[in-house]
């Protein structure tokens, strides 16, 4: 069992690691050559230019201004200057709501930490039960600060129960207040937005086949009959997955061709060559430039054939369509009602925004969705238990004394002082972090197989799977496998009636493992996030080998986005640990507080300067955050109830029974009170916005505005005459010239890569589909013309900023 000295070694290693990451970031960010890595958001918004243009040769790579090295830590106060309304205008509501999760953690745990340390630590330390059990159980100094150290039948348990009630009331109060604020923010955000394609559009799935009619005719007839006053047009969906693969392959070949041409330009005396075999590893050696040109020529022929197949083959049209209405009211009614007496046909829901669509899954037959979800559910269940094997191994490192009792031959190596401290204080958390590294990718693939058609929904489903995995494996699994392993010797040599008591005493002992995990993942891990080491290396490799033009350099600059599928479940694990151990082992709370404070600072900086969100869901993930914190609260109450039952606290334990019931009642109330704001669009709000539109823009050509909004991204590469074949209402739209006015039809994606990949293009504020919310007055951000051009925010009031949607 890890001692206070082992925890101290771990804390020292992680503090030094975090400091090294932060110091490296502070120095790298002020170098001109790294400017696009650490400030890509401002380049995308067009508010920052490269500092390398006006400098001498050395100054293009290294910052020669000595003064900037004296203020290299000024990124910290700068990250806190931007107000929440400014963040919404700058990065979107999703980013602002994401940051509120961290502030919620601070609001909950700061008072809890103060009360728990001042009240519970003295109560636990003064009991001394573990002094009498030290020969039976593996204990440590930290366990003496926990509830395990309180004697059975002690009246002191009323203190723990009282604080559990107090903490529950405080957490519920903060959750209610935060849910109310976020729901209001979402409604204001949606009400402030100007016209967008998804406000008028629903996605219709499982469209039935009618003999003698094309799919387009069937959709037109159905909606003209059932929505005669509001139906406007529809966009058929084509199965272009194979064509999209060819487009991706062409881009890979183009990259290799560009690389070899650039290589030849730099060294004209030596022509580049490649081998024709697998991955260029073997086979006949040929001229690389000629080879890739020939490969692209052959691929163009295949793409031409596939393009004609999409246009001419009726089977390429899927029983799915994006149906647009003349008003938001008409779209709201259609999206939120049943369309057919057969509930499995004509299924409608709100259409995702165009850049949020995962086009590949639209080709999945509706009948297979249930089967896919069942298969994935079984697979996730199997994956959870498969991962129990490495988790159990990690737990063996977390308690080397227990391992020594089971395997005494390892004692000579384990007993070396530094190795013992290192293994118990640092390795368990690091090993668990490594095992969890590839898991989000696996779970995202599973979510894609399930058939969700929106990237935001895919990320929320992946987040849910990852949370369940963390709950079962990292939390419950660590307790169960660790407890059983470390107490195995004790179980084999005691009466069966004593085993429940041993387990009850052992559960708090896993706090030492979770403390090491928090320090590795929550301290050093978060500090490494701001360094962006992987994007830094990739950008410079691309810049060295592939970049020829400024446009190439923009493509090489990958700002990324908040990784919701991984970060939100990890956040919820920290809420779980803090809430569960607040009463059981309160010494864990300060470590959790450090995580929330550091993570808030780091992610605030990343959202302001780096991340460019792929989509905007207006905080749709908040109900999941709320419900999982409630689940953590319930779990903490049940664990404390079970723990006290092993302590023979028959007089005090019954007082806890009512607490889970009250918590569930609170959750049910919040669900009915706030969740509709995240699930449905009020008819009243839709009608009000429609009236406003008719007053301000009575002559708007809505059909032209929606013409290409939900056109598959790969059709952007089609010729104009081919585009006519796949556009909505061909007879009326095909004759229209390209729209160049401010109401020009938005493109769902400028990039022809793959509908599942992050778009490589830059979404400009001039695109109506890009959610850039900016001040209604002239820009308030003032940039220092001298390097480094860090942003300076002047004093501003909320009136300077409006949730303005640029169109």
N, C-alpha and C positions, 0 to 999 in steps of 0.2 A: 504494500500500500504506500502510495506516495506520501512523503512527509512534507512539512512546511519548507524544509530545505530543498526538496525536489521541485516544489512549486516555485520556489525562489529562483532556481536554475532556469526553469522554463520561462518564468517571467523575464529574466535577464536576457535570455536568448531572443525572445519575441520582441521585447522592447528595442533591443539593438537592431534586430532585423527591420522592424517598422521604421526606426529612425534612419537606417541606411536607405530604405526605399524612398522615404520622404526627402532626404537630403539629395539623393540622386535625381529625383524628379525636380526639385527646386533648382538644381544646377542645369539639368538638361533642357528645361522648358525655356530658359532665357537664351539658348543658343539659336542663331538664325536658321541653321540647317534643320532644326527640329520644330520650327514654328508651326508647320502644317500638322504635326502630330498632336500637339498639345492645345491648338486653337482651331480645329477644323470647323467648328460650328460657326465661327465668325467669318471664315472664308466662304462657307456655303451661303450665308446671309449677305455676302458682298460687303461686309463692314470692316474687313481687314485685308491688307495687301502684304505681300511678302517683303520682309525687311532686308532681303538679300539683294534687291534690285539697285539700291543706292549705296552700295558698299564696295570696298576694295576686295581683292581676291581672298585674303585671309578673313576679312570681316564677313564674307558670305557664309562662312562655316562656323566661326567662333566669335562670340560676343566679346569685343575688346573694350567695352565701357565698364570701367572698374566699379562705378557707383552702383550698377545693377547687382553686383555680387554682394554688396552690403545689405541690400534689401531683398535678397532672394526668397525670403519667407513671406513676402507681402501678399502671396496668393491666398493665405488664410483669411485675413480680414477682407480681401476683395471678394472671396467666395460668399461672404455673409452680407455684402452690401445690397445685393439685388433683392427687392421686396417680392412677396409672393405674387402680386398682380403682375409685376414685371416678368417673373419667371413664366407665368401663364402666357403672356404675350410673346415671350422669347422662345419658349420650348414646348408649350402646350400644357393642357390640364393634367394629362397622365403623369408628366414629370413632377408637377407641383403636388399632386396627390401622393405620388410615391415618396416624396420627401416628408410628407406629413406622417408617414408610418414611423419614421425615425423620431420625429418630434413627439409622437404619441408614446413611443417607448421611453423617452426621457421624462415626459410628464407623469407616466405611470410609476417608473422605477425610482426616480429621485426621492420622493417622499417615502416610498416603501423601504428603500435602502436605509434611510436615516432611522426610521422607526424600528426596523428589524434589528439593526446593529445595536441600537441603544437599549432595546427591551429584551430581545431573544438571546443574544449572545451571553449576557450575564445569567439568564435563567438556565441555559444549557450547560454552561461551564461549571456552575456551582453544584451540579447534581452528582457527577462522578460515577455513573453506572458502568461505563466502559472500563474503568479501573478494575472492576471485579470480573469483567468478561475478557480481559486481554489475553488470557491463556486459551480461550475457546475460539475467539474470532480474530481475524486480521484487522487491526484497527490502526489509525494514524492520528496525528495531532489535530488535523482538520475535523475528524469525526467527533472529537471531544467538544467541538463548537456546535454540533448539530443536535437534533432532537433525539438521536440515538443515545445520548449521554444522560437523558432524563430517566429516572428510576421508574419501573412499572408501578401502576396505580397512583402515581404522583398527582397531587392537586395542581402542579405546575402546568399540566396539559390544558387547563382552562385558559392559560395565557396564549398558548398556540391556537386554540380554537377561537378565542376572541380576536386575535390578529387575523385569522383566516376570514372571519366575518368582515373585519375592517377593510382588509385588502380587497375582498370581493366587492364590497360597496364602492370603494374607490375606483376599481377597474371598470365596473359597470357604469359609473358616473362618467368617467372619461370616454368610454366607448360610445355612450349615448350622445354626449356632446360632440364628439368627433364625427359620428355618423350623420348627425344633423348638419354640421358644417359642410361636410363633403357632398351630401345630397343637395344642399342649397347651392354650392359651387357648381355642381353639375348642371342643375336646372338653369342657373344664370348663364353658364357657358353655352349651353345649347340655344337658349333664347337670344343670345347676343350674336350668334353666327348668321351671316348672310346666306344667300342661296347656295346650296350644295346639291350635287346629284343624288346622294343617298337619301336626302329628305323627301324626294319625290318617287323613290324607286323601291320596289320589293323584289325579292328573289322567289320565283315559283319553281317548285321541284315536283317531280313525279307527274309530269303532264301526260295524260293518257293519249294513246294513239287512236285516231278516228279514221275509219276506212274512207278512202277517197279524198282525204284532206291532208295537206302538208301540216307540219307542226306549227308553222307560222300562222296558217289559216285557222287552225284549231284554237290557238291562243287568242287571236284577234276576235274570233266569234264568241268565245267564252267571256272575255272581259267587256266586249261591246254589249253583250246581253245582260251581264250581271253588274257591270259598273258603267252604264251608258253615259253618265254625265261627267265622269271623272277620268276614264281611261284615255291615255294619250298615245302611247306607242310601246313597243317592246324590242328588246335586243336578244336574238337567238344566241345560244352558246354552242360553240363548235369544239369538237374533240381535237385539239391541236397539240396534244402532248408529244406525239412523235415529231412533229415539226419543231417544237420547242427544243427537243433533244438535239436535232440537227443544227439549230441556231447556236446552242451552247458549244457543240463540237466545232462549228465554224469559228466561233470566237477564240477557242483554244488554239486552233490552227493559225488564226490571224496573229495571236500573241507570239507564237513560235516564229512565224514569218517576220514579224516586226523585230523580234529579238535578234534573229540571224542577219537581217538587213542592217540593223544598227551596229551589230558586231563587225560586219563587212565594211561599213562606212568608217569605223574607227581603225580598222586594220585591213586596208585594201590589198595588201600584199599576200594575204592568206584568206582564201575562200572558206567559209564554214561548211562543215560536212555533218552528216548524220547517218545512222544505220537504219535500214528499212524494217528490221525485226521488231519484236515486242518491246515497247517503250524505248526504242532506240538503243537497246542493249546489245543486240547482235544482228547479223544479216549483212547484206551488201552495203558498202559505204558509198553514199551518193552526195551530190551537191545539195545542201540543206535548203537554199532559197528556191531552187527549181523544184525540189521535192515537195515543199509545202505549197508552192503555187499550184502544182499539179493536183495535190490532195484537195485544195480548196475548189479547183475547177470541177473535179469529180463530185464534190459535195454539193456544189451549186446545182448540178444536174439533178441530184437526188432531191434537193429542196424544191426545185421547180416541179418535179413530179408529185411530191407530197402536197405542194401548194394547190395544184390543180385537183388533186384528190379531195382536199378539204372543200374546195369550191363546188365541185360537181357531184360528189357522192352524198346522197341524202342521209346515209348512215352516220356521217360525221356530225350531223346536227343532234344535239343531246336533248332529252326531255326536260330541259331546264331553261329558264328564261329570266331576264331582268325586265320587269314590267314597270313602266313609268306612268305617272298620273299627272293630271293638270294642276293638282293642288296637294299640299301636304296633308290636308284633311282626308282626301281620297286615299292616299298612300297609307295613312295611319289606320283607317278603317279596314283596308284590305290586309295589311300586315298582321292585325290583331284580331282577326275573325276567321271562322271556318268557312271555306269557300264552297264546299261540296258536301252532299249528304254522305258520301263515302269519305270518311276521315283520312284515308290513306292517299287520296288523290288531290291535286291542286293545293299542295302544301305551301303556304306563304309565310314569309318572315321578312324582317327589315333587311334590305341589301346592305352589306358592308360597304364602306367607302372603297372606291376603285383600287387604291393602292393597298388595301387590306385584304384583297381577295387572294385566296390560294387556288389558282386556276386549275391545277391538276386534279383536285378532288371533285370538281364539278362533273367530271366524266364518270364518277363512280355510280353504278346503278343504285337507286334508292333502296331496293329490296335487299341489297347486300349490307346495308349499313348496320342493321341489328346484329347480323352474324359477325361482322367485323368487330363490333363493340364487345360482344361476348368473348371472342377469341382474344382480344387485347386484355380484357379483364382477367382472364385466366393467365395470360402471359405475365401481366404485372404481378399477380399473386405469386407465380412461380419465381419471378425475378427477385421479389422481396425475400423469399426464403433462400434463394441461391446466395444472396449477398450476406446471409447470416454466417456463412463460413468465414469470410475475411473479417467480419465484425467480431466474431468470437476470437479470432487470432489477435486482433487488436486489443481485445480485453485482456488477453494473457499478458500482453506487454504492460497493460495498465496496472497489473498487480503481480509483481514478480515474486513477492513472498508467497502468494498462493501457488504460483508456478513451482517454486522451490519445494513446497510440500508434496506436490504431485510428482515432480521430476527432480529429485535431489541431486542428480549428476550434473546439473547446470549451475550448481551453487558457486563453484570457484570463479567462474566468469562473471556471474551476476553480482557477486559481492564486491567487485572492484568499485570504489566509491563514486568516481566520476561517471563510469559507465552506468551504474545503477541510477544515479540522479538523471542522467541524460535519457535513459530508456523510459523511466517512469514519468519524467516531467515534460518531455518534448516529443518523443517518438510516437506515442499513442495518438495524439491529436493530428500529427503530420500524416501518419499512416492512414487514418480514417479519411482525411482530406484527399489523399491520393486515390483511395478506393472510390470516392464519390465524384471524381473529376469527370469521368466519361459518362456518368449516369444521365445527366440532363439530355445529352445527345441521343441516347438510346430511348429515353422516354418521349422525346419529340418525334422520333421516327414512329413510335407506337401511336402517338396522337394523330399523326398524318394518316396512318393506315386506318384509323377509325372513321375518317371521311369528313372532318370539319372543313368548311369552305372559307373560313376567315382566319387570317394569321393571328389576330387578337384572340380568337377562340382557341386556336391551337396552343397558344402560349398559356392561356388560362387552364386548359386541360392538362398540359404538361406540368404546370405549376401544381395542380391538384395531385397528380401522380407522385411528383417529387415530395410533396408535403407528407403524403401517406407513407412513402418510403422512409423519410426522415423520422416520422413518428414511430413507426414499427421497428426499424432497424437501428437508427442512431440513438433513439431515446429508450423505447421499451426493450429493444434488443440488447442494448448496452447494459441495462439494468439486469435483465433476465440472465443473459449468458455470463455476464461478469459476476453476478451474485452466485450463480450455480457453480461457476468454476472456482472462484476464490474461497467458497465455503464447502467445497467438495469433501475435504478431509474432515471438517467438522460434522457434516451430515452423516458420514459413515461411522462415526463414533459417538452418536448421541441418540437419545430416545426419539422415536417418531413424533411424539407430542411436542418436542422442543423445536422441530423444524420450522413451523410458522413463525415462532418468535425470532429465530435466527434470520429468516428472510426479512422480517419487518425491521430488524436492527440493521440489516445489510443495505437496504435500499438507499439510505442517505449517504452510504460510503462511496457511491459512484460519483458524488460531487467532485472528487479530486480529478476524475477522468474528464468530466465536462468542463472543469476549469482550464485544463490543459488544451482542450479542443477550442474553447472560446479564445484563448490567447493565440493559438496558431491560426485559426480561421478568421477570428474577429479583430485581431490586432495586426499581425504580420500580413494576413491575407488581404485585408482591406487596404493597408498601406501599399501593397504591391499593385492593387487595382489602379491607383492614380499614376503609377510609373508607366503603364501601357507598354511593357517591354516587348510583347509579341507584335503589336502594330508598329512599334518603332523599328524593329528589325525588318519586318516585311516591307515597310515603306521605303527604307533605304536600299533594300535589295531591288525592289521594283524601279526605284529612281536610278539605280546604277545600271540595270540591264534592259529595262523596257521603256522608260520614259523618254520621249523625243519632243513632245510639245507640252504646252501649258495644260491642254485638255487631258493628256496622258497623266500629268502630275495630279490633276484633280481626281482622276479615276483611282490612282494609286493611294490617295488619301482616304482611308476608311475610318470614318468617325465612330461607327458602330452605334449602338443604342443600349438603353438599360436592359439588361438580360433578365426580364421578368420571370421566366420559368425557373431560374436558379436563385435569383436574389430574394424574391418574395418568400419562397419556402424556407430559405435559410434564415430570413428575418423572423418568420413565425416560429422557427426552432428556438431562437433566442428569447422570444416572448414565452414560449413553453418552459424553457429552463428557468427563467427568472421567476415566473409565476409559481411553478412547482416547488422550487427550492427556497422561495422567500420565507416560508415558515419552517421547512425541514432543515436546510443548511444555509442560513442567510449570508454566510461569508462569500457565497458565489455572486451575490448581487453587485458588488463594486466592479467585478470583472465585466459583467454585462453592461453596466453603465458606461464603462470606457469604450466598449464596442459601439453603442448607440451614438455617443458623442463623436467619435472618430469617423464612423461611417457617414453620419450626417454631413460632416464637413467635406469629406472626400466626394460623395455623390453630388453634393451641391455644386462643387467645382466642376465635376465632369458634365453635369447637365447644362451648366452655363457655357462652358467652353468647348466641350467635346461632342457629346452624344447628339445625334440627329435622329429623332424617333421615326420609325418606319411607318407608323400609323397613329391615329388618335382615337382612343375609345372613350374619352371624357370620364376617366376614372371608373370604368365599368368593373374593375377588379376589386373595388373596395368591399362589397358584400362578402367576398371570399376571405378577405383579411379579417373582417369583423367576426365572422362565424368561426374562424380557426382560433382566434384569441379566446372566444367563448369556450371552444373545445378544450383549450389549454386550461382554462379556469375550472371546467368540470373535472378534467383529469387530475388537477392538483387537489381538488376536494375529495375525490374518490381515493386517491393514493394516501392522503392524510387519514381518511376514514379507515382504510385497511391497515395503515401503520399503527394507529392508536388501538385498533382491535388486538394487535399482537402485544401491546403494552399493558393489557389487562385494565384499560381505562374505561371500565363499564359505566362509571358515573358520568364521565365527560363526553364519551363518544356519541351517544344519542343526539347531542346538541348539533352535530354536524349533518345529520340525515336530511334536515329540511333545506340545507344550503344548496345542493344541486337542483332541487325542485324550484327554488326561487330563481336560480340562475337560468334554468330552461324557460321559465315564464318570462323573464326579462328578454331573453333572446327571441322568443316568439313575438313579443310586443314590437321589438325593434324591426323584426323581419316584416311584419305587417305595416309598420309605420313608415319605414324608409325604403325598403327594397323595390317597391313599384317604380320609384324614380329611376332605378337602374335597369328595369325590365321593360317598361312600357313608355310610350310617348303620349302625353295628355292630348286629347282631342281639342280641348280648350286652347292649348298652346298652339296647336297646328292651325286652328282657325284664325287665331290672332295674327300669326305670321303671314297667313295667306291674305288677310285684309290689308296688312301693311304693304305687301307686295303690290296688290292691286291699286293702292293709293299712290305709291312712289314710282312704280314702273308698270303702268297699265298696258304698254305696247310690247312687253317682253315676249320674244319668240322662244318659248320654253322647249319646243321640239328641237330647234337648232342647238340649244344649250345642252340637251341631253343626247344628241345624236351619236356621239362616239364615246360617251362617258364610260360605258361598260363594254367596250370593244376589247377583245382579247389582245394583250400587249404584242403578241407576235404579228398581228395584222398591221402593225405600224411599218413593217418592212414590205408590205404589199404595194403594188402599183395602185394608182388612184382608180383605174378601171376595175381592178380586182376588189378593191375596198367596197365598191358599190355593191358587190354580190353579198357582202356580209353585214352591211349596215342596216339599221332599222328602217322600216317603211321605205323600201328602196325606190319606189316610184316617185316619192316626194323629195327624198333627201339627195338622191344621186345627181340631180340636176343643179343642186345648190353649189355655188362656188365655195372654196374654203373660207371659213369665217375668220375674219381678222379683227373684228371689233372686240370690245372689252367683254363681250358675252361669248367669245369663241369657245367651242366645245372643249372641255378639259380632257386631257389624256390620262388614263389611269396609270400609265407607267411609260416613261420615256425610254426605258431600257428594254431591250429585246432579249434579255438573258434567259431567265427561267422564272416562272411565276412564284417559285418557292424561295428563291434566293433573295437576299437583300438587294434592292435596286442599287446599281453602281452609279447611276446618274445623280446629278445634284438637283433636288427639287427647289426651284426658284420661287421667290415670293410672288412672282407674276402669274404663277399657275393657279387657277381657281381651285384645283384639287389639293393644293398644299396648305396645310393648316398652319399658316404663319400669322399669329395674332400680334399686331403691333400697335404702338400708340397712335391714337387718332390725330394727335398733334405731331409736328416734326420730330424726328428721332431725338431722344433725350440722352443717348449715349455719346459721350465725348471721348475721342481717342487722342492720345498724346502722339504727335507726329514723330517724336524721337523714340528710338528703340529702347526697351521693348514696349510696344504699343498696348499696354494693359488698359483695359476699359476702366473708365472713371464714371461713376454714377452720381449725378448731381442730386441735391435734395429734390424730392418730388412728392406729390400727393397723389392719391388714387385717382383724382379727377383728371390727371394728365394721361391716364391710360384707360383704354376701353377695350373690351373684348371685341376687337374689330377683325372681321374676316375679309382678307384682301381678295377682291375680284376684279 
